[in-house]
Amino acid sequence: MNLSEGAEQVEGGLPLECPRLHAVPAGRSHASQIQACFEGAPDYFSLTEGQPPGGGAAEHLLEDAEADANRRVYLLVPRVGGPAVGVLDLHLHYPEPGTAHVGLLLFRESCQGLGYGKETVAAAEQALAEAGFDALRLSVVDENVEAKAFWERLGFGEAGRLDRGVTVYEKRLQAD
């Protein structure tokens, strides 16, 4: 599949099929659910931002995503019901065509360690590969040792370093 075909496929959305989660394309009506996920992960925000998430963090994320046609935000909700457990923010064709970048994959602390992250990443990899993407990238601050270990376990390798104490990881994608 060539890149322009892949770009057309994701224009209306990128369907993610997770075994235990619904990946719901998020809009402003989901802001309170995303905010609850943010507030359920205070350690992440303390580590990366130095403080808890602000009261409008979810609205700001969604506003930024709406302004970027190549950005997709998903609310991750258990198929068996209940509140949202996490958020996935994907930047398509970033930093170059054919590459997607995970801006954020976050789960409530009470939902971490349950395999949701691994399932979500596998679903994103599959959907992106089927849409013609070649690689999936992400960036992790050096202080987030657990996140680095998570991504490395999933087969992501170091692709570079940014001068602000950030490691860039990448995994090449292949369609099944």
C-alpha positions, 0 to 999 in steps of 0.5 A: 500500500502506498502512503497516499492510500494510507493517508486516505484510510485514516482521514475519517478515523483509525479504528483500533480493536483492543481485546478488552477495551473500546478505543473511542475517538474522543471529542470535547464531550469526553473531556470530563472522562479524560480529565478523570483519567488524568487525575487518576494518574497523579504520579505521571504528571508529577514526574513529567510536569512537576505538578498534578494535571490542571483542571483544564488539561483534558480540554486543552488536549482536545482543543489542540487535537481538533486544530491538527487534522493528523491527530487522533485522541482515543478514550479507552473504556473497558468493554465490560463497562465502567469508567474510562481507564486511559487515553491514547493521543496519536500524531499521524505523519509526525515527524514525517510522512509514514510515521506515527508518534504516540503523544500520550498513552496514559492509564489510571494508576489503579489500571496499570499493570493489567495489560491494557497498555500492551493491548492498546499498543498492539492494536495501534501498531496493527491499525497503523500498519494496515493504514500504510504507516512504516513506524511508530515513535514516542518520546520518554523523559529520562526520569520515567524509568518505568515507561522506558522499560514498558516500551522496550519490553514491547520491542521499541528501540532507542532512535535518538536523544533530545537535548532536554533529557528525552529518549526517542523510541521507535518500532518499525511496523509491518502489515500482517 
